[in-house]
Amino acid sequence: MTKNLVIVESPSKSKTIEKYLGPDFKVVSSKGHIRDLATSGHLGLGVDIENGFKPTYVPIKGKEKVIKDLKKDVKESDMVYLASDPDREGEAIAWHLKDTLGIKDNQYKRVLFNEITHDKVLEAMGNPTVIDDHLVKSQETRRILDRIIGFRLSKLLQAKIGAKSAGRVQSVALKLIVDREREIEAFNPVEYWTITAHFEKFDADYFDETIKEDNDRIPSEELADEILNNISEKYLVRNVEKKKGSRKSKFPFTTSTLQQEASTKLGFPARKTMSLAQKLYEGIDLGSETVGLITYMRTDSIRLSDDFVRPAMKYIEENYGKQYVGYVKQAKKNDNVQDAHEGIRPTSVLREPTKVKQYLSNDEFKLYSLIYKRTMASLMADAVLDQTTVILDNNGYTFKTTGSIIIFDGYLIVYGDYESKENKEIPDFVVGEEKITEDVEKKQHFTQPPARYTEAALIKKLEELGIGRPSTYATIIDTIKSHDFVTLEDKKFKPTSMGIESTDKLQEKFSGIINTSYTSEMETDLDEIAEGHMVWNEVLDDFYQKFEPMVQDAFKTMEKKPAEETGEVCPNCGSPLVKRKGKYGEFVACSNYPTCKYIPKEEAEVVEVCDCPKCDGKIVEKKSRKGKVFYGCNHYPKCQTAYWDKPIGRECPECGEMLTEKNGTIRCSSCDYKED
């Protein structure tokens, strides 16, 4: 009989926590969500719209055994601690566990592990709470909204233009990319010129003091030549202004800013960043202990707890000096911020990146170093600079040069790997002295169109607009990439023809819903539900009464894209052959379907991979009924040798079976042997 059962989401986290709690506790994992909306009922939504949007839930495919095992564990326990992740989705998972496993109100407690360290886990276990029904309803509302919009619009676009999907936030993110592309296409470059005077130890640029913006731009070559003809080689120093400036460190990471900084500084996609951060949060084996290295990585907050700040300030003073100690930065309250827990920070200031490097993969170390240094820098003093601005005059034309020298590095002593520490030195100047130029250069320029979105820039824009939640950005970006709505050119998003067509079709019929302001307002409504200020199914009803008539009208009136002709005719009826999209990809068929059901048989190219280890045949590349690539013997069905991963024609040194390769890793098809 197990006295206390703790249910977490992650198997790796369960092992760590069980070590902390001791023999009186059994810690098991739900492996994330255990159930989701059904695909039955009206329109396959799994939601009873006529009965207050009552959802129907079913076990997620493959989770039946997990549920069975959890029910057995619950039955053998006196008390169940529901310890899914400390956010809205985690709260919903806790509720689903309680409901599915039949846990009574007096039989459970809700615990929140904001960091996986011995002391904090014990502290959380000592301060349990109950499931927050408002948070659950907020997350449930989000899921139902996404199901209704996703199912209805996806089926519409699939029927009309063959697009793979549409979504509440996904389609708005795609619209931002398409709108930016159209700005670029419509952009008309404007010519301008600049003039730079080169001296022995500095350069000075022409600027027009009567113009506030872009005052270094000269509108035409004629005017540039006029300036050049009217100036001499002598420049008079008219004014020298010296002042101290400062560079302030940034706030600790939120989910969004971590994804942005990891993208720009480390080149990590958002999905990779979140996967690495999850591992750092759940626990790393450091030899003497297994411990989470960072706090929970899904957060909108930049707050740091006093329990961390006090030792961090002491650490800064002892290791860098009192002058490097800064202050706790406070951000202005943002309406979209969910301040349930802290910003992303290391769990201990003493676990310096170099001390744990040997226990981390290269990418884990890079991300942990970034998080550690950003957090420490946020508590350190500003960098101080000496800034000099010099104005020079030449026959009534004004030139300017500036210099900047870091006189106190402050937080840059820690964060200098990620921000420039370069000085721009210029010589000393005296008002009234003359400087003689060595050369004067004019240059032609053209104004540039707005840049396409990088992954970091798109995430920043979504957050600024209050669209979606940072924890969903990685999934959104993955979807628009994998569904062929965008391509990447120089790490920037460019919409495909399908991406543009999907956006245009949605704007044709759903411009009142698929836009930034409506999507942001819906996030506000979800927040209001979480606070208990709005009723969840009333929000859904208001939305549905507006949305469903639009969908029905679109199915009736939206023009269907004609199938693309191949240029060949059907040998059976003479109708044109066209390209169609099916469940397993694109195929060619007769345009006279269903009267004529002709589909040409394709002669598939045989790709030999290696010799078959079981017979004298060859292992060749094949496709399953669902279009998935696998590798099997060409003597099938006589020889049924087959592999999902690509065989390399070499035997395992431990068991003699075939070695296979996937994503650069070679492993045995039978045993645990692996080569890096």
C-alpha positions in Angstrom: 0.0 0.0 0.0 1.4 3.4 -1.1 0.6 6.1 1.4 1.4 9.1 -0.8 1.3 9.3 -4.6 2.7 12.2 -6.5 1.8 12.5 -10.2 4.0 14.8 -12.4 4.0 15.3 -16.2 7.6 14.1 -17.0 9.2 10.8 -16.4 12.6 12.4 -15.9 11.2 14.8 -13.3 9.5 11.9 -11.4 12.9 10.2 -10.8 14.4 13.5 -9.5 11.5 14.3 -7.1 11.2 10.7 -5.8 14.8 11.0 -4.5 13.9 14.1 -2.6 10.7 12.8 -1.0 11.9 9.4 0.3 10.3 6.0 0.8 6.9 7.3 1.9 6.2 8.7 -1.6 5.8 7.1 -5.0 6.3 9.5 -7.9 4.8 8.6 -11.2 4.4 10.4 -14.6 1.3 11.1 -16.7 3.6 11.8 -19.6 1.8 15.1 -20.3 -1.9 15.2 -21.2 -3.9 12.0 -20.9 -7.0 13.0 -22.7 -8.3 15.5 -25.3 -11.5 16.6 -27.0 -13.3 13.8 -28.9 -13.7 14.1 -32.7 -17.3 12.9 -32.5 -20.6 14.8 -32.3 -21.7 17.8 -34.2 -19.1 18.6 -37.0 -16.7 16.4 -35.2 -15.9 19.1 -32.7 -16.3 17.0 -29.5 -18.4 19.9 -28.1 -22.1 20.0 -27.4 -22.8 23.5 -28.6 -26.5 23.3 -27.8 -25.8 22.2 -24.2 -23.6 25.1 -23.0 -20.6 24.0 -25.0 -20.2 20.9 -22.9 -17.0 19.1 -24.0 -16.6 15.4 -24.5 -13.2 14.0 -23.6 -11.5 10.8 -24.6 -8.1 9.2 -23.8 -5.4 10.3 -26.1 -4.4 7.5 -28.4 -1.6 5.4 -26.7 -2.4 6.7 -23.2 -4.8 3.9 -22.3 -2.1 1.9 -20.4 -0.8 5.1 -18.7 -4.4 5.7 -17.4 -4.8 2.1 -16.3 -1.5 2.2 -14.4 -2.4 5.5 -12.8 -5.8 4.3 -11.7 -4.1 1.3 -10.0 -1.6 3.6 -8.2 -4.4 5.9 -7.1 -6.4 3.0 -5.7 -3.4 1.9 -3.6 -2.8 5.4 -2.2 -4.2 7.3 0.7 -3.3 10.8 -0.7 -2.6 11.9 -4.3 -0.5 15.0 -5.0 -1.2 16.4 -8.4 2.0 18.1 -9.5 1.6 18.9 -13.2 3.4 22.0 -14.4 2.7 25.4 -12.7 0.7 27.1 -15.5 -2.8 27.1 -17.0 -2.1 24.0 -19.1 -0.7 22.2 -16.1 -3.7 23.2 -14.1 -6.0 21.7 -16.8 -3.9 18.5 -16.8 -4.3 18.2 -13.0 -8.1 18.5 -13.4 -8.1 15.9 -16.1 -6.1 13.6 -13.9 -8.5 14.1 -11.0 -11.6 13.6 -13.2 -10.3 10.6 -15.2 -8.8 8.7 -12.3 -11.8 9.3 -10.1 -9.9 11.1 -7.3 -12.2 12.5 -4.6 -11.9 16.0 -3.3 -10.6 14.8 0.1 -8.1 12.5 -1.5 -5.9 15.0 -3.4 -3.8 18.1 -3.1 -2.4 20.3 -5.8 1.3 21.2 -5.6 3.3 23.6 -7.7 7.0 22.9 -8.4 8.4 26.2 -9.7 11.9 24.7 -9.5 13.1 21.2 -9.0 15.5 21.4 -6.1 15.4 19.6 -2.8 14.4 22.5 -0.6 11.8 24.0 -3.0 10.2 20.6 -3.7 9.8 20.0 0.1 8.5 23.5 0.5 5.9 23.0 -2.2 4.8 19.7 -0.7 4.4 21.5 2.6 2.2 24.2 1.1 -0.3 22.4 -1.1 -3.4 24.0 -2.6 -6.4 22.9 -4.6 -7.1 23.0 -8.4 -8.0 26.5 -9.6 -11.3 26.0 -11.4 -11.0 29.4 -13.1 -7.6 28.5 -14.6 -9.0 25.2 -15.8 -12.0 26.9 -17.4 -9.7 29.4 -19.1 -7.6 26.7 -20.6 -10.6 24.6 -21.5 -12.1 27.6 -23.3 -8.9 28.2 -25.2 -8.9 24.5 -26.3 -12.5 24.6 -27.4 -11.9 27.9 -29.3 -8.9 26.4 -31.1 -10.9 23.2 -31.9 -13.9 25.1 -33.4 -11.8 27.6 -35.4 -9.2 25.0 -36.4 -11.6 22.3 -37.5 -14.0 24.6 -39.3 -11.5 26.8 -41.1 -9.2 23.9 -41.9 -12.0 21.9 -43.6 -13.1 25.0 -45.5 -9.6 25.7 -46.9 -8.9 22.1 -47.6 -12.2 21.9 -49.6 -11.7 25.2 -51.4 -7.9 25.5 -52.1 -6.3 22.4 -50.7 -4.5 24.1 -47.8 -3.5 21.8 -44.9 -4.8 23.8 -41.9 -5.9 27.1 -40.4 -6.0 28.2 -36.8 -6.9 31.0 -34.4 -3.4 32.2 -33.8 -1.6 30.3 -36.5 -3.5 32.2 -39.3 -2.9 35.6 -37.7 0.8 34.9 -37.4 0.8 33.9 -41.1 -1.1 37.1 -42.0 1.7 39.1 -40.4 4.2 37.4 -42.6 2.1 37.8 -45.7 1.4 41.5 -44.9 5.1 42.1 -44.5 5.8 40.5 -47.9 3.3 42.8 -49.5 4.9 45.8 -47.9 8.2 44.7 -49.4 6.7 44.1 -52.8 5.0 47.6 -52.8 8.1 49.4 -51.5 9.6 52.0 -53.8 13.2 52.7 -53.0 14.2 56.3 -52.7 17.7 57.5 -53.6 19.8 59.5 -51.2 23.4 60.4 -50.7 25.8 60.9 -47.8 29.1 62.7 -47.5 31.9 61.6 -45.1 35.0 63.6 -44.4 38.0 61.3 -43.6 40.7 62.6 -41.2 43.8 60.9 -39.9 42.2 59.6 -36.7 38.4 60.0 -37.2 35.6 60.4 -39.7 32.9 63.1 -39.7 29.5 62.9 -41.5 27.6 65.7 -43.0 24.3 66.5 -41.4 21.6 69.1 -41.8 20.8 70.8 -38.5 17.4 72.0 -39.8 16.0 68.5 -40.2 15.1 66.3 -37.2 15.0 62.8 -38.8 17.5 61.3 -41.3 19.5 64.5 -41.2 22.5 62.9 -42.7 20.6 62.1 -46.0 21.1 64.3 -49.1 18.2 63.9 -51.5 20.1 64.1 -54.8 23.6 63.8 -56.3 23.3 67.4 -57.6 22.9 68.7 -54.0 25.8 66.4 -52.8 28.0 67.8 -55.6 27.0 71.4 -54.7 28.1 70.7 -51.0 31.4 69.2 -52.2 32.1 72.2 -54.4 31.4 74.7 -51.6 33.6 73.1 -48.9 37.3 73.4 -48.4 39.8 71.0 -46.8 39.7 73.1 -43.5 37.1 72.2 -40.8 36.6 74.4 -37.8 35.7 72.7 -34.4 32.6 74.6 -33.4 31.4 72.6 -30.4 32.6 69.8 -28.2 30.0 68.1 -25.9 31.1 65.5 -23.3 28.7 63.7 -21.1 28.4 60.5 -19.2 26.0 57.9 -20.4 24.9 54.5 -19.3 23.9 51.1 -20.7 21.3 49.3 -18.6 21.1 45.6 -18.5 18.0 43.9 -19.6 15.4 42.1 -17.4 15.6 38.4 -16.6 14.2 36.1 -19.2 10.6 35.5 -19.8 9.6 32.6 -22.2 9.3 35.0 -25.1 12.6 36.9 -24.5 14.5 33.6 -24.0 13.2 32.4 -27.3 14.2 35.6 -29.0 17.7 35.9 -27.4 18.5 32.2 -28.0 17.5 32.6 -31.6 19.6 35.7 -32.3 22.6 34.9 -30.1 22.7 31.1 -30.3 20.8 30.4 -33.5 18.3 28.1 -31.8 14.8 27.7 -33.2 12.1 28.3 -30.6 11.2 24.6 -30.4 14.8 23.6 -29.6 15.1 26.4 -27.0 12.0 25.1 -25.2 13.1 21.5 -25.4 16.5 22.3 -23.9 15.0 24.5 -21.2 12.6 21.7 -20.3 15.5 19.4 -19.6 17.3 22.1 -17.5 14.2 22.6 -15.5 13.3 18.9 -14.9 16.7 17.9 -13.6 20.3 17.2 -14.5 22.4 14.5 -13.0 25.4 16.3 -11.5 26.9 13.1 -10.1 26.4 13.9 -6.4 22.8 15.0 -6.9 20.1 15.3 -9.6 18.7 18.8 -9.6 16.8 21.3 -11.8 19.2 24.0 -13.0 16.6 26.6 -13.9 13.2 27.7 -12.7 10.0 26.9 -14.7 10.5 28.1 -18.2 6.9 29.1 -19.2 6.4 32.5 -17.6 5.6 36.0 -18.6 7.1 37.4 -15.3 10.5 39.1 -14.8 10.2 39.0 -11.0 13.0 37.4 -9.0 12.4 36.0 -5.5 14.2 37.4 -2.5 15.5 33.9 -1.8 17.5 34.2 -5.0 18.3 37.9 -5.0 19.9 38.0 -1.6 22.6 35.4 -2.2 23.0 36.7 -5.8 23.8 40.2 -4.6 26.3 38.8 -2.1 27.9 36.6 -4.8 28.3 39.7 -7.1 29.9 41.7 -4.3 32.3 38.9 -3.3 33.3 37.9 -6.8 33.3 41.3 -8.7 33.3 44.0 -6.1 30.7 46.2 -4.4 30.7 48.7 -7.3 29.1 45.9 -9.5 26.1 45.4 -7.3 23.0 46.8 -8.9 19.4 46.6 -8.0 16.2 44.6 -8.7 14.7 46.0 -11.9 10.9 46.4 -11.9 9.0 46.4 -15.2 5.8 48.3 -15.9 2.8 46.1 -15.5 1.7 44.7 -18.8 -1.9 43.7 -19.2 -0.9 40.4 -20.8 1.6 39.4 -18.1 0.7 36.3 -16.0 2.8 36.9 -12.8 2.1 33.6 -11.2 5.8 32.8 -10.7 9.2 34.1 -11.4 11.2 34.9 -14.4 13.5 32.2 -15.8 16.6 32.1 -13.6 19.2 29.6 -12.3 18.1 27.7 -9.2 21.4 28.5 -7.5 23.8 31.3 -8.0 26.6 28.9 -7.0 26.0 26.5 -9.9 28.1 28.5 -12.3 28.0 27.3 -15.9 31.6 26.1 -15.9 31.0 24.0 -12.8 28.2 22.0 -14.5 29.5 22.0 -18.0 30.7 18.4 -17.9 27.2 17.2 -17.1 25.5 19.0 -20.0 25.4 18.6 -23.7 27.0 21.4 -25.7 23.6 23.1 -26.5 22.4 22.6 -22.9 25.5 24.4 -21.7 25.1 27.3 -24.2 21.5 27.8 -23.1 22.2 27.5 -19.4 25.1 30.0 -19.7 22.8 32.4 -21.4 20.1 32.1 -18.7 22.7 32.3 -15.9 24.5 35.3 -17.2 21.3 37.2 -18.2 20.0 36.7 -14.6 23.2 37.8 -13.0 23.5 40.8 -15.3 20.0 41.9 -14.4 21.1 42.4 -10.8 24.4 44.3 -11.6 25.2 47.9 -12.0 24.9 49.8 -15.3 27.8 50.1 -17.6 29.1 53.7 -17.7 30.3 55.4 -20.8 32.1 58.7 -21.7 30.3 60.0 -24.8 31.7 62.8 -26.9 29.9 64.7 -29.7 31.9 67.1 -31.9 30.4 69.5 -34.4 32.6 70.8 -37.2 31.8 73.7 -39.5 33.0 74.1 -43.1 31.7 77.2 -45.0 28.3 76.9 -43.3 28.0 73.2 -43.8 27.9 71.0 -40.6 29.7 67.8 -39.9 29.6 65.6 -36.8 31.7 62.9 -35.2 31.0 60.9 -32.1 33.0 58.8 -29.7 32.1 56.4 -26.9 34.4 54.8 -24.3 33.3 52.3 -21.6 34.8 53.6 -18.4 33.0 51.1 -16.1 31.9 47.8 -17.6 29.2 47.1 -15.0 27.0 44.2 -16.0 29.0 43.7 -19.2 31.6 42.0 -17.2 29.2 39.1 -17.1 27.1 39.6 -20.3 29.8 40.9 -22.6 29.7 37.7 -24.6 26.2 38.7 -25.8 26.5 42.5 -26.1 29.2 44.6 -27.8 31.9 46.0 -25.5 33.7 47.8 -28.4 34.8 51.4 -27.8 34.7 54.1 -30.5 37.7 56.3 -29.7 38.2 59.7 -31.2 41.0 62.2 -30.5 40.7 65.2 -28.2 39.2 68.3 -29.7 39.5 72.0 -28.8 36.8 74.5 -29.8 38.1 76.9 -32.5 40.9 74.6 -33.8 41.1 73.6 -37.4 41.2 70.1 -38.8 42.5 69.3 -42.3 40.7 66.5 -44.2 42.5 63.8 -46.0 39.6 62.9 -48.3 35.9 63.6 -48.7 33.7 60.8 -50.0 30.1 60.9 -51.3 28.1 57.7 -51.4 24.8 56.8 -53.1 22.2 54.9 -51.1 18.6 53.7 -51.4 16.1 53.4 -48.7 15.4 49.7 -47.8 12.1 47.9 -47.5 11.0 46.5 -44.1 12.8 43.3 -43.3 11.1 39.9 -43.4 10.4 38.4 -40.0 13.0 36.2 -38.5 11.8 33.7 -35.9 12.9 36.1 -33.1 11.2 39.1 -34.7 8.0 37.2 -35.3 7.9 36.1 -31.7 8.5 39.7 -30.5 5.7 41.0 -32.7 3.2 38.4 -31.5 4.1 39.2 -27.9 3.8 43.0 -28.5 0.4 42.5 -30.1 -0.8 40.2 -27.2 -1.5 37.3 -29.6 -1.3 33.8 -28.3 0.9 32.9 -25.4 4.7 32.5 -25.5 4.5 28.9 -24.6 2.6 28.3 -27.9 4.9 30.2 -30.2 7.2 27.3 -31.0 4.2 25.2 -32.0 2.7 28.0 -34.1 6.0 28.5 -36.0 6.5 24.7 -36.5 3.0 24.5 -38.0 3.3 27.3 -40.6 6.7 25.8 -41.6 5.6 22.2 -41.8 2.4 22.9 -43.6 4.2 24.7 -46.5 2.8 28.2 -45.7 6.3 29.7 -45.5 9.9 29.0 -46.5 13.1 30.2 -44.9 15.4 32.4 -46.9 18.5 33.6 -45.0 16.7 32.6 -41.8 13.7 34.9 -42.6 10.1 33.9 -43.3 8.9 34.2 -46.9 5.3 33.1 -47.6 4.6 30.5 -50.2 1.9 30.8 -52.8 -0.3 28.6 -50.6 0.5 30.8 -47.5 -0.6 33.9 -49.5 -3.7 32.2 -50.9 -4.8 30.9 -47.5 -4.4 34.3 -46.0 -6.4 36.0 -48.8 -9.2 33.5 -48.6 -9.5 33.9 -44.9 -9.5 37.7 -45.2 -12.1 37.5 -47.9 -14.6 36.0 -45.4 -13.2 36.2 -41.9 -11.4 39.6 -41.7 -13.4 40.4 -38.5 -12.0 37.4 -36.6 -8.6 36.5 -38.2 -6.9 39.8 -37.3 -4.5 41.0 -34.6 -7.0 43.1 -32.5 -9.7 40.4 -32.3 -7.2 37.7 -31.4 -5.7 40.0 -28.7 -9.1 40.8 -27.3 -9.8 37.0 -27.1 -6.6 36.6 -25.0 -7.9 39.3 -22.7 -11.2 37.4 -22.4 -9.3 34.2 -21.5 -7.5 36.2 -18.8 -10.8 37.4 -17.5 -12.1 33.9 -17.3 -8.9 32.9 -15.4 -9.6 35.7 -12.9 -13.2 34.6 -12.5 -14.6 37.8 -14.0 -16.2 36.3 -17.1 -18.2 33.1 -17.6 -16.4 30.7 -20.0 -19.4 29.3 -22.0 -20.8 32.8 -22.4 -17.6 33.9 -24.1 -17.8 30.9 -26.3 -21.4 31.5 -27.2 -20.7 35.2 -28.1 -17.9 34.0 -30.4 -19.8 31.2 -32.0 -22.9 33.2 -32.8 -20.6 35.5 -34.9 -18.3 32.9 -36.3 -20.6 30.0 -37.5 -22.7 32.1 -39.9 -19.5 33.3 -41.5 -18.4 29.7 -42.0 -21.6 28.6 -43.5 -21.6 31.5 -45.9 -18.0 30.8 -46.9 -18.8 27.1 -47.7 -21.6 28.3 -50.0 -20.0 31.3 -51.7 -16.2 31.0 -51.5 -14.9 30.1 -55.0 -13.2 26.7 -55.2 -9.7 26.6 -56.8 -9.7 24.5 -59.9 -7.4 21.5 -60.0 -4.1 22.0 -61.8 -4.0 20.2 -65.1 -0.9 18.1 -66.0 -1.2 18.7 -69.7 -2.1 15.0 -70.4 -5.5 13.4 -71.1 -7.2 10.4 -69.5 -6.8 7.3 -71.7 -10.2 6.1 -70.7 -12.4 9.1 -71.3 -10.2 11.8 -72.8 -10.7 14.3 -70.0 -7.7 16.3 -68.7 -5.6 14.7 -66.0 -5.2 16.9 -62.9 -3.2 17.0 -59.7 -5.1 16.3 -56.6 -4.2 16.1 -52.9 -5.1 13.0 -51.0 -4.5 11.7 -47.5 -1.0 10.5 -48.3 0.1 13.4 -50.5 -0.4 14.7 -54.1 -1.5 12.3 -56.9 -2.7 12.5 -60.5 -6.2 11.5 -61.4 -8.9 12.1 -64.1 -10.7 15.4 -63.8 -14.0 13.6 -64.7 -14.1 11.9 -61.3 -16.4 10.3 -60.0 -17.7 9.3 -63.5 -14.2 8.2 -64.4 -12.0 6.9 -61.6 -8.8 6.5 -63.7 -5.5 7.0 -61.7 -2.2 6.3 -63.6 0.1 3.9 -62.0 3.5 5.4 -61.3 6.6 3.4 -61.8 8.5 4.0 -58.5 12.2 4.4 -58.7 13.9 1.7 -56.8 16.5 3.1 -54.4 18.9 0.4 -53.2 20.4 1.0 -49.8 22.5 -2.1 -49.0 22.6 -5.9 -49.1 19.9 -7.7 -47.2 21.5 -9.4 -44.1 18.9 -12.3 -44.2 19.0 -13.3 -47.9 20.6 -12.5 -51.2 18.3 -9.7 -51.9 18.7 -5.9 -51.6 17.3 -3.5 -48.9 15.4 -0.8 -50.9 13.6 2.3 -49.9 9.8 1.8 -49.7 6.7 3.7 -48.6 3.9 2.4 -46.3 0.2 2.8 -47.1 0.3 6.1 -45.2 3.3 7.4 -47.2 5.9 6.9 -44.5 9.4 5.9 -45.8 10.8 2.6 -44.5 13.4 0.1 -45.8 12.6 -3.5 -46.7 13.9 -6.4 -48.7 13.1 -6.5 -52.4 12.4 -10.3 -52.0 9.3 -9.5 -50.0 7.1 -11.4 -49.1 9.6 -14.3 -49.2 11.9 -12.2 -47.0 10.2 -9.8 -44.6 13.3 -8.0 -43.3 12.4 -4.3 -42.7 13.6 -1.2 -40.8 12.0 2.2 -40.1 15.5 3.8 -39.9 17.9 3.7 -42.7 20.3 0.7 -42.6 24.0 1.4 -43.2 25.0 -2.1 -44.3 27.2 -2.7 -41.2 26.7 -5.2 -38.3 26.4 -4.2 -34.7 29.7 -5.2 -32.9 27.7 -6.3 -29.8 24.8 -8.4 -31.2 25.5 -8.8 -35.0 22.2 -7.2 -36.1 22.0 -4.4 -38.7 23.1 -0.8 -37.7 20.8 2.0 -38.8 21.1 5.8 -39.0 18.7 8.5 -38.0 19.4 12.3 -37.7 23.2 11.6 -37.7 23.1 9.0 -35.0 24.0 5.3 -35.7 22.3 2.7 -33.5 21.6 -1.0 -33.5 18.2 -2.1 -34.8 18.0 -4.7 -32.1 20.0 -3.8 -28.9 21.0 -0.6 -27.1 24.3 -0.1 -29.0 24.8 3.5 -30.2 27.5 5.5 -31.9 27.7 9.3 -31.6 
